[in-house]
Amino acid sequence: MRKLPEVEEARGLMTEALEWSVMKWLKEKKRVRKTADRANDALDQLSKEMKLLWPDELRAAYGALARNSSREKPDAEIPNAVKQVKRADDEAFRARMDAEGTFDEAERQLSTSMAREGCRKAIYSWELHEKAIRMAERLIPSQPG
């Protein structure tokens, strides 16, 4: 998996933000959110690109899982590797929502300690998303060459 500049920039900013004062947080909170949003968007796009390279049957199986539609494709017919990618995607999404919720609450309470926790959670969510993308990448058929 290639490194995404948006994620690297966001990681650096979040790491730096772990040391910020209340005043610095108040001044920089919009930049932090925008940078995090760009990182999330870049990861989402890369994830989509990886899955577009999957064979049709894997994309269909993932789609059935994503729609949570057991009528469409019985669970036993869905390859385990696709289930693992879906679980990893779901875990990354939950971590992302947790980080965003923590940032929202930190803003409401003007809490730098909570904002720092949001930074840690955001970094963790990107690590999980990257892990899910690497799993998805492994399902791309090799090109004859």
MARDREN-59885 format. One record per residue: x, y, z of N, C-alpha, C in turn; residue in one letter. Coordinates in steps of 0.2 Angstrom, whole numbers, padded with zeros to 4 digits, always signed. Example, Ala and Ser with C-alpha at 12.3 -4.5 7.8 and 13.67 -1.06 7.14 Angstrom:
BEGIN
+0066-0028+0039+0062-0022+0039+0066-0016+0039a
+0064-0011+0035+0068-0005+0036+0064+0000+0039s
This chain:
BEGIN
+0004-0006+0000+0000+0000+0000+0004+0006+0000m
+0003+0011-0004+0007+0017-0005+0005+0022+0001r
+0010+0025+0003+0009+0030+0008+0005+0036+0005k
+0000+0039+0009-0004+0044+0007-0002+0051+0010l
+0000+0056+0006+0002+0062+0009-0003+0065+0014p
-0009+0064+0012-0014+0067+0017-0014+0064+0024e
-0013+0058+0024-0013+0054+0030-0006+0056+0034v
-0001+0056+0030+0005+0058+0033+0005+0065+0036e
+0002+0069+0033+0002+0076+0035-0003+0076+0041e
-0008+0073+0041-0013+0072+0047-0010+0069+0053a
-0006+0064+0052-0002+0061+0057+0002+0065+0061r
+0006+0069+0057+0011+0074+0059+0008+0079+0063g
+0002+0082+0061-0002+0087+0064-0005+0085+0071l
-0007+0079+0071-0010+0076+0077-0005+0074+0082m
+0001+0072+0080+0006+0071+0084+0009+0077+0088t
+0009+0082+0083+0011+0089+0086+0006+0092+0091e
-0001+0091+0089-0006+0093+0093-0007+0090+0100a
-0003+0085+0101-0003+0081+0108+0000+0086+0113l
+0004+0091+0111+0007+0095+0115+0004+0102+0116e
-0001+0104+0112-0004+0110+0112-0007+0113+0118w
-0007+0119+0119-0011+0122+0125-0018+0123+0123s
-0022+0126+0127-0029+0127+0126-0030+0132+0120v
-0026+0138+0121-0026+0143+0116-0024+0141+0109m
-0019+0137+0109-0017+0134+0102-0023+0129+0099k
-0026+0126+0104-0031+0121+0101-0037+0126+0098w
-0039+0131+0102-0044+0135+0100-0042+0138+0093l
-0036+0140+0092-0034+0143+0086-0034+0138+0080k
-0032+0132+0082-0030+0127+0076-0036+0122+0075e
-0041+0122+0079-0046+0116+0079-0049+0115+0072k
-0050+0121+0068-0053+0120+0061-0048+0117+0057k
-0042+0119+0057-0036+0116+0053-0036+0108+0055r
-0036+0106+0061-0036+0099+0063-0041+0095+0060v
-0047+0098+0060-0053+0094+0058-0052+0094+0050r
-0051+0099+0047-0050+0099+0039-0044+0094+0037k
-0039+0094+0041-0033+0089+0039-0036+0082+0040t
-0039+0081+0046-0042+0074+0047-0047+0072+0042a
-0051+0077+0040-0056+0075+0035-0052+0073+0028d
-0047+0077+0026-0044+0075+0020-0040+0068+0021r
-0038+0067+0026-0035+0060+0027-0040+0055+0027a
-0046+0056+0030-0051+0051+0029-0053+0050+0022n
-0054+0055+0019-0056+0055+0012-0051+0051+0007d
-0045+0053+0008-0040+0049+0004-0040+0042+0006a
-0041+0040+0012-0041+0033+0014-0047+0030+0011l
-0053+0033+0011-0059+0030+0008-0058+0029+0001d
-0055+0034-0003-0054+0034-0010-0049+0028-0012q
-0044+0027-0008-0039+0021-0009-0043+0015-0008l
-0047+0014-0003-0050+0008-0001-0055+0006-0007s
-0059+0011-0010-0063+0010-0016-0059+0008-0022k
-0053+0011-0023-0049+0009-0029-0047+0002-0028e
-0045+0000-0022-0043-0007-0021-0048-0012-0023m
-0054-0010-0020-0060-0015-0021-0062-0015-0028k
-0061-0010-0032-0063-0010-0039-0059-0015-0043l
-0053-0016-0041-0048-0021-0044-0050-0028-0042l
-0054-0029-0038-0056-0036-0036-0060-0039-0042w
-0060-0046-0042-0064-0050-0047-0072-0048-0045p
-0076-0049-0050-0083-0047-0049-0086-0051-0043d
-0085-0057-0042-0088-0061-0037-0086-0059-0030e
-0080-0056-0029-0078-0054-0023-0081-0047-0021l
-0082-0043-0027-0085-0036-0026-0093-0038-0024r
-0096-0042-0027-0103-0044-0026-0104-0047-0019a
-0099-0051-0017-0099-0054-0010-0099-0048-0005a
-0094-0043-0006-0093-0038-0001-0099-0033-0001y
-0102-0032-0007-0108-0028-0008-0114-0031-0004g
-0114-0038-0004-0120-0041+0000-0118-0040+0007a
-0112-0041+0009-0111-0040+0017-0112-0033+0019l
-0110-0028+0014-0111-0021+0016-0119-0019+0016a
-0123-0022+0012-0130-0021+0012-0133-0026+0018r
-0129-0030+0021-0131-0035+0026-0137-0039+0024n
-0137-0041+0018-0142-0044+0014-0141-0052+0014s
-0143-0056+0018-0142-0063+0018-0146-0066+0013s
-0152-0063+0010-0156-0066+0005-0152-0066-0001r
-0148-0061-0002-0144-0060-0009-0139-0066-0010e
-0135-0067-0004-0130-0072-0005-0129-0075+0002k
-0130-0081+0003-0129-0085+0009-0122-0084+0012p
-0122-0083+0019-0116-0081+0022-0110-0086+0020d
-0112-0093+0020-0108-0098+0018-0104-0097+0012a
-0108-0094+0007-0105-0093+0000-0100-0087+0000e
-0100-0083+0005-0095-0077+0005-0088-0079+0007i
-0083-0078+0003-0076-0080+0005-0074-0077+0012p
-0071-0081+0016-0068-0079+0022-0064-0072+0022n
-0060-0072+0016-0056-0066+0016-0060-0060+0015a
-0066-0060+0011-0070-0054+0010-0073-0052+0017v
-0075-0057+0021-0078-0056+0028-0073-0053+0032k
-0067-0055+0031-0061-0052+0036-0060-0044+0034q
-0060-0043+0027-0060-0036+0025-0066-0032+0027v
-0072-0034+0027-0078-0031+0029-0077-0029+0037k
-0075-0034+0041-0074-0033+0048-0069-0028+0049r
-0063-0028+0046-0058-0023+0046-0061-0016+0044a
-0064-0016+0039-0067-0009+0037-0072-0007+0043d
-0076-0011+0045-0081-0009+0050-0077-0007+0057d
-0072-0010+0059-0068-0008+0064-0065-0001+0063e
-0062+0000+0057-0059+0006+0056-0065+0012+0056a
-0070+0010+0054-0076+0015+0054-0078+0017+0061f
-0079+0012+0065-0081+0013+0072-0075+0017+0075r
-0069+0016+0074-0064+0020+0077-0064+0027+0075a
-0065+0028+0068-0066+0035+0066-0071+0038+0069r
-0077+0035+0070-0083+0039+0073-0081+0040+0080m
-0078+0036+0084-0076+0037+0091-0071+0043+0091d
-0066+0044+0086-0062+0049+0086-0066+0056+0085a
-0070+0056+0080-0074+0062+0079-0079+0064+0085e
-0082+0059+0088-0086+0060+0094-0082+0063+0099g
-0076+0061+0100-0071+0063+0105-0069+0071+0104t
-0068+0072+0097-0066+0079+0096-0072+0083+0097f
-0078+0081+0095-0084+0085+0096-0085+0087+0104d
-0084+0082+0108-0085+0083+0115-0080+0087+0118e
-0074+0086+0115-0068+0091+0117-0070+0098+0116a
-0072+0099+0110-0074+0106+0108-0080+0109+0113e
-0085+0105+0114-0090+0107+0119-0087+0109+0126r
-0083+0105+0128-0080+0106+0135-0074+0110+0135q
-0072+0112+0129-0065+0115+0129-0060+0112+0133l
-0059+0105+0132-0055+0101+0135-0049+0099+0131s
-0043+0101+0133-0037+0099+0129-0035+0092+0130t
-0036+0089+0136-0035+0082+0137-0039+0078+0132s
-0046+0080+0132-0050+0076+0127-0048+0077+0120m
-0046+0083+0118-0044+0084+0111-0038+0080+0110a
-0033+0079+0115-0027+0075+0114-0029+0068+0113r
-0034+0066+0117-0037+0059+0116-0040+0058+0109e
-0043+0063+0107-0046+0063+0100-0040+0062+0095g
-0035+0065+0096-0029+0064+0091-0027+0057+0091c
-0026+0054+0097-0024+0047+0098-0028+0043+0094r
-0035+0044+0095-0040+0040+0092-0040+0041+0084k
-0039+0047+0082-0039+0048+0075-0033+0044+0072a
-0027+0044+0075-0021+0041+0072-0023+0033+0072i
-0026+0031+0077-0027+0024+0078-0032+0022+0072y
-0037+0026+0071-0042+0024+0066-0039+0024+0059s
-0034+0028+0058-0030+0028+0051-0026+0022+0051w
-0023+0020+0056-0019+0013+0056-0024+0008+0055e
-0030+0007+0058-0035+0002+0056-0037+0002+0049l
-0038+0008+0046-0041+0009+0039-0035+0007+0035h
-0029+0008+0036-0023+0006+0032-0023-0001+0032e
-0024-0004+0038-0024-0012+0039-0029-0015+0034k
-0035-0012+0034-0040-0015+0030-0039-0014+0023a
-0036-0008+0021-0034-0007+0014-0029-0013+0012i
-0024-0014+0016-0019-0019+0014-0022-0026+0014r
-0027-0027+0018-0031-0034+0017-0034-0034+0010m
-0038-0028+0009-0041-0028+0002-0036-0029-0004a
-0031-0026-0003-0026-0026-0008-0023-0033-0010e
-0023-0037-0005-0021-0044-0005-0026-0048-0009r
-0032-0046-0010-0037-0049-0014-0037-0047-0021l
-0033-0043-0023-0032-0041-0030-0028-0046-0034i
-0031-0049-0039-0027-0054-0043-0021-0052-0046p
-0016-0056-0046-0009-0054-0049-0010-0053-0056s
-0007-0049-0059-0007-0047-0066-0001-0052-0069q
-0003-0055-0075+0002-0060-0078+0007-0055-0081p
+0013-0057-0080+0018-0053-0083+0024-0055-0085g
